[in-house]
Amino acid sequence: MKTARIAKKPRAARAPGLIDPFEPREIRRLVREFGSPLLIVDCERVRRQYRALQRALPGVDLHYALKPLPHPAVIRTVLEEGGFLDLATTGEVEVVARMGVDPARCIHTHPIKRDADIRDALARGVRVFVADNPDELRKFTPYAADAEVLLRVSFRSPGAVSDLSRKFGCDPEHLLPLARRARDLGVTVRGLSFHVGSQAPDPGKHVEAVEVCGKLLAAARRERLGPCDTLDIGGGFPIDYGTRAPEIGWFCAPIRAALARLPKRVRIIAEPGRYIAGPSAIGVASVMGRARREGRWWYYLDDGLYGSYSGQLFDHARYPLESLRKGGRREPAVLAGPTCDSIDVIAENLSLPLLDEGDLVVGRAMGAYTWASASEFNFFPRATVVSVNLEPGDRGRVMTIDR
Ligand SMILES: *Cc1c(COP(=O)(O)O)cnc(C)c1O
């Protein structure tokens, strides 16, 4: 990692000292300095996303889930806003340990862990874990004095982009037996958690899950199965891609209402990933070469489906694309990735101005589940991550993470 200063006059629309790194001039400047492909992360947009979600869910502690974009600048920005973190692997635990993050601000939420994963997290001071079945609970018996668990409940959500309740979580009707099992093993049940699935189409599943979990928490407390004073409502908060998502205040209003009906002593936390990271970054790729095939221009970019556009496969996302070259006659065009694999095509049926080698193509809303799942197939390097506006007023200081 290295830092550099970029001299830049502040723009009127932004707070003093901030730049808009998503504007064509700034994009070109960053590519000149750091090369291509880039993933440009705007920490000011991270701040805005964090604040918007906090306004929509007042009183809820927001644990940024590292998984969609585990970049130190995003993590640092969330912490500076007063946020918390959601870790799922030893690798993520190490990222935050290297940054010197207070482990009390972190929870570990992978429902299935190796003993070493639990030990590593505990050694770093993380105490709260997630479990969803009896075998997993048994792993905590040696650490019962130091660790406590949130029991993850599943609420199937076939409408979500990824239905995380298929892979993880126990059925609501099995929750009380599981909590009794924890009590018998001497493992503290701190509360419940759920994740209804990412990019939720509407807040219905969250509301249903909050209501069912409220009843389960009350029942578990009546049976004295643990403190049961925390409810983790997971992630899933949707963002705009090519199609608009519901506005976050509107999306959260019914969730807020359901949370307000819970007893005051229940601490509510959430694990937003996509909502924080997604709109906060753009992908920038350059044309490596072009060819005219069957009446269309094929442009071969230096980033593609094996790189930052991997989210099109794994996350089922379609990123809004644009060429920085404007004007001129538009022609039918295809954007392809750099590898020699035939599936490595980003978008077809486009209409673009004539592009040439070195022209830049920008993908918007590319912060979440993009670079994080990129590979270096065919030895095409992952995009260099450049983060800008690390602190309010720092006049466009840039931090890169080496690819
Ligand atoms: C991936 C994940 C998240 C983040 O979900 P988003 O839909 O991106 O907000 C939160 N919690 C857990 C346990 C996850 O696996």
The ligand as an SDF file (V2000), in Angstrom:
LIG
                    3D

 15 15  0  0  0  0  0  0  0  0999 V2000
  -22.6900  -11.3490    2.9150 C   0  0  0  0  0  0  0  0  0  0  0  0
  -23.1920  -11.1510    4.2920 C   0  0  0  0  0  0  0  0  0  0  0  0
  -23.6300   -9.8880    4.7140 C   0  0  0  0  0  0  0  0  0  0  0  0
  -23.7480   -8.6990    3.7930 C   0  0  0  0  0  0  0  0  0  0  0  0
  -24.9330   -8.7880    3.0970 O   0  0  0  0  0  0  0  0  0  0  0  0
  -25.4150   -7.6340    2.0810 P   0  0  0  0  0  0  0  0  0  0  0  0
  -26.6020   -8.2210    1.4350 O   0  0  0  0  0  0  0  0  0  0  0  0
  -24.2780   -7.3660    1.1640 O   0  0  0  0  0  0  0  0  0  0  0  0
  -25.7610   -6.4530    2.9040 O   0  0  0  0  0  0  0  0  0  0  0  0
  -24.0180   -9.7460    6.0270 C   0  0  0  0  0  0  0  0  0  0  0  0
  -23.9600  -10.7830    6.9000 N   0  0  0  0  0  0  0  0  0  0  0  0
  -23.5560  -12.0050    6.5300 C   0  0  0  0  0  0  0  0  0  0  0  0
  -23.5220  -13.0930    7.5310 C   0  0  0  0  0  0  0  0  0  0  0  0
  -23.1740  -12.2350    5.2190 C   0  0  0  0  0  0  0  0  0  0  0  0
  -22.7770  -13.4600    4.8460 O   0  0  0  0  0  0  0  0  0  0  0  0
  1  2  1  0
  2  3  1  0
  2 14  2  0
  3  4  1  0
  3 10  2  0
  4  5  1  0
  5  6  1  0
  6  7  2  0
  6  8  1  0
  6  9  1  0
 10 11  1  0
 11 12  2  0
 12 13  1  0
 12 14  1  0
 14 15  1  0
M  END
$$$$
